[in-house]
Amino acid sequence: MTHVVTEACVRCKYTDCVDVCPVDCFREGPNFLAIDPDECIDCAVCIPECPVNAILPEEDVPADQQVYIQLNADLAKSWPSITKRKSPLPDAEEWKDRKNKLSEIVR
């Protein structure tokens, strides 16, 4: 199994998780992070670091967010690796609790 970045990350992009990842499995897009399922070792150290609880084990992804499992895998193929923490997006606080953000992902 792998871990999955879900909807809560969209338009927030907190990168606290990146600092603790021992295998550099995070990939960075313009307004979302993805986890490369081929690199993730399922260690779970990233989960408590996410301030918006956007990272879940694949088996715990809710039914309404299952699309994020394949989305992480697809985006990880073309997005660059991120290995250092960065500032969140400027309007992250406004977006962190919003729902139905899938259409907001900039690819």
Secondary structure, DSSP 4 states (H G I P E B T S, - for coil): --EEE-GGGTTT---HHHHH-TT--EEE-SS-EEE-TTT-----TTGGG-TT--EEEGGG--GGGTHHHHHHHHHHTTSPB--S--PPPTTHHHHTT----GGG---
